[in-house]
Amino acid sequence: MLKKSAAFFHVHTPKGAEKAGFYNKLKRGSLRIVKVESGTDTHLEGATFCLKDADGQVVADGKTDKNGELLFEDLPWGTYSLHEVFAPEGHSLDTSRIEVEIYGKEVVEITVENDKLIPEEPTTSIPKTGDTRTNPWLVGLAMAGMLAGVGGLVSYLIKKRRK
């Protein structure tokens, strides 16, 4: 546990006692996330991330801005894991776990890419409704049937007359 005040102690050496002190100050850093579309330089707004500490506890979360950036500030030094929770609309979710180490005053910057989703073509056939065209095979079959019927009738009448 960090002590908020200075701790002083005496060190005894052969030359005598020396007074020493120290401050236990927690060092902090920052993490900048840049979200881009894979294969392009397009920055993506609306990606939601959560940052977990080494114990798996969520220490920060947020959403990328219009520039595709998200900044987590004032993080204690240590190792963290970054998780994408929601992907920007029209893009796939990155389910990988990204390990990040925060040591130093510099801002650690990482770029996370998302693939653009390609809409699938519909695979179901749509029935034709309101189609006024008639199938030519059906017309031909009907005409052949009528010709056969007329031919049969004529043949019957000729045979009947000869009797």
C-alpha positions as CSV (number, residue, x, y, z in Angstrom):
1,M,0.0,0.0,0.0
2,L,1.3,3.4,-0.9
3,K,2.0,5.8,1.9
4,K,1.0,9.4,1.2
5,S,3.6,11.0,3.3
6,A,7.4,10.8,3.4
7,A,9.0,8.1,5.4
8,F,12.2,8.9,7.3
9,F,14.7,6.6,8.9
10,H,18.2,6.5,10.4
11,V,21.1,4.6,8.9
12,H,23.9,3.7,11.3
13,T,27.3,3.5,9.8
14,P,30.8,3.4,11.3
15,K,31.0,7.1,10.7
16,G,27.8,7.8,12.6
17,A,24.1,8.0,12.1
18,E,22.7,9.4,8.9
19,K,19.1,10.5,8.4
20,A,17.5,9.5,5.1
21,G,14.0,9.7,3.7
22,F,12.0,8.7,0.6
23,Y,8.7,9.3,-1.0
24,N,6.7,6.4,-2.3
25,K,5.1,8.1,-5.3
26,L,3.1,6.1,-7.9
27,K,4.4,6.7,-11.4
28,R,1.9,7.1,-14.1
29,G,1.7,7.0,-17.9
30,S,-0.8,7.2,-20.8
31,L,-2.1,5.0,-23.6
32,R,-3.4,6.3,-26.9
33,I,-5.4,4.0,-29.2
34,V,-5.7,4.8,-32.9
35,K,-8.5,2.8,-34.7
36,V,-8.1,2.4,-38.5
37,E,-9.7,0.4,-41.3
38,S,-7.4,-2.4,-42.5
39,G,-5.4,-1.6,-45.6
40,T,-6.4,2.1,-45.5
41,D,-5.6,5.2,-43.6
42,T,-9.3,5.7,-42.7
43,H,-9.7,6.5,-39.0
44,L,-12.7,4.8,-37.4
45,E,-15.1,6.5,-34.9
46,G,-17.2,4.5,-32.5
47,A,-15.0,1.6,-31.5
48,T,-15.4,0.7,-27.8
49,F,-12.4,-0.6,-25.8
50,C,-11.9,-1.7,-22.2
51,L,-8.5,-1.8,-20.5
52,K,-7.8,-4.4,-17.9
53,D,-5.0,-4.6,-15.4
54,A,-2.8,-7.7,-14.7
55,D,-5.5,-9.0,-12.3
56,G,-8.2,-8.8,-15.1
57,Q,-10.0,-5.9,-13.5
58,V,-11.3,-3.2,-15.8
59,V,-9.5,0.0,-15.1
60,A,-10.8,2.1,-18.0
61,D,-13.1,2.0,-21.0
62,G,-14.1,4.4,-23.7
63,K,-15.0,5.0,-27.3
64,T,-12.9,6.3,-30.2
65,D,-13.7,9.9,-31.3
66,K,-14.2,11.2,-34.9
67,N,-10.4,11.0,-35.4
68,G,-10.4,7.3,-34.4
69,E,-8.5,8.0,-31.2
70,L,-9.0,7.1,-27.6
71,L,-6.7,8.3,-24.8
72,F,-6.4,6.6,-21.4
73,E,-4.5,9.0,-19.0
74,D,-3.0,8.7,-15.6
75,L,-2.5,5.0,-15.6
76,P,-0.2,3.4,-13.0
77,W,2.9,1.8,-14.5
78,G,2.3,-1.8,-15.3
79,T,1.1,-4.4,-17.8
80,Y,-2.4,-4.1,-19.2
81,S,-4.6,-5.9,-21.7
82,L,-6.7,-4.1,-24.2
83,H,-10.0,-5.6,-25.5
84,E,-12.3,-4.3,-28.2
85,V,-15.9,-4.5,-27.0
86,F,-17.8,-3.0,-29.9
87,A,-16.6,-2.5,-33.5
88,P,-17.5,0.5,-35.6
89,E,-20.6,0.1,-37.8
90,G,-19.8,-1.9,-40.9
91,H,-16.6,-3.4,-39.5
92,S,-15.7,-6.7,-37.9
93,L,-14.9,-7.0,-34.2
94,D,-11.2,-7.6,-33.3
95,T,-11.4,-10.3,-30.7
96,S,-7.7,-10.4,-30.0
97,R,-6.2,-9.5,-26.6
98,I,-3.5,-6.8,-27.0
99,E,-0.9,-6.7,-24.2
100,V,0.4,-3.2,-23.4
101,E,3.1,-2.1,-21.0
102,I,3.0,1.4,-19.5
103,Y,6.4,2.5,-18.2
104,G,7.5,6.1,-18.4
105,K,6.0,9.5,-18.9
106,E,5.7,9.1,-22.7
107,V,2.3,8.3,-24.2
108,V,2.3,4.7,-25.5
109,E,0.5,4.6,-28.8
110,I,-1.0,1.6,-30.5
111,T,-2.9,1.2,-33.8
112,V,-5.7,-1.3,-34.0
113,E,-7.1,-2.3,-37.4
114,N,-10.6,-3.5,-38.3
115,D,-11.7,-5.3,-41.5
116,K,-14.6,-3.8,-43.3
117,L,-17.6,-6.2,-43.6
118,I,-18.5,-7.1,-47.2
119,P,-22.3,-7.5,-47.5
120,E,-23.4,-10.9,-48.7
121,E,-25.4,-11.3,-51.8
122,P,-28.9,-12.8,-51.2
123,T,-29.0,-16.5,-51.9
124,T,-32.8,-17.0,-52.0
125,S,-34.7,-16.7,-55.3
126,I,-37.6,-14.2,-55.4
127,P,-40.8,-15.4,-57.1
128,K,-41.9,-13.5,-60.1
129,T,-45.1,-11.6,-59.4
130,G,-47.0,-9.5,-61.9
131,D,-45.1,-10.9,-64.9
132,T,-47.3,-10.7,-67.9
133,R,-45.0,-12.6,-70.3
134,T,-46.1,-16.1,-71.2
135,N,-43.6,-19.0,-71.4
136,P,-43.2,-19.8,-75.2
137,W,-43.0,-23.5,-74.5
138,L,-46.4,-23.4,-72.8
139,V,-47.9,-21.5,-75.8
140,G,-46.4,-24.0,-78.2
141,L,-47.7,-27.0,-76.2
142,A,-51.2,-25.5,-76.1
143,M,-51.2,-24.9,-79.9
144,A,-50.0,-28.4,-80.6
145,G,-52.8,-29.7,-78.3
146,M,-55.4,-27.6,-80.2
147,L,-54.1,-28.7,-83.6
148,A,-54.3,-32.3,-82.5
149,G,-57.8,-31.8,-81.2
150,V,-59.0,-30.1,-84.4
151,G,-57.2,-32.7,-86.5
152,G,-58.9,-35.5,-84.6
153,L,-62.3,-33.8,-84.9
154,V,-61.9,-33.4,-88.7
155,S,-60.8,-37.0,-89.1
156,Y,-63.9,-38.1,-87.1
157,L,-66.3,-36.0,-89.2
158,I,-64.8,-37.3,-92.5
159,K,-65.1,-40.9,-91.3
160,K,-68.7,-40.3,-90.2
161,R,-69.7,-38.8,-93.6
162,R,-68.3,-41.8,-95.5
163,K,-70.6,-44.2,-93.8
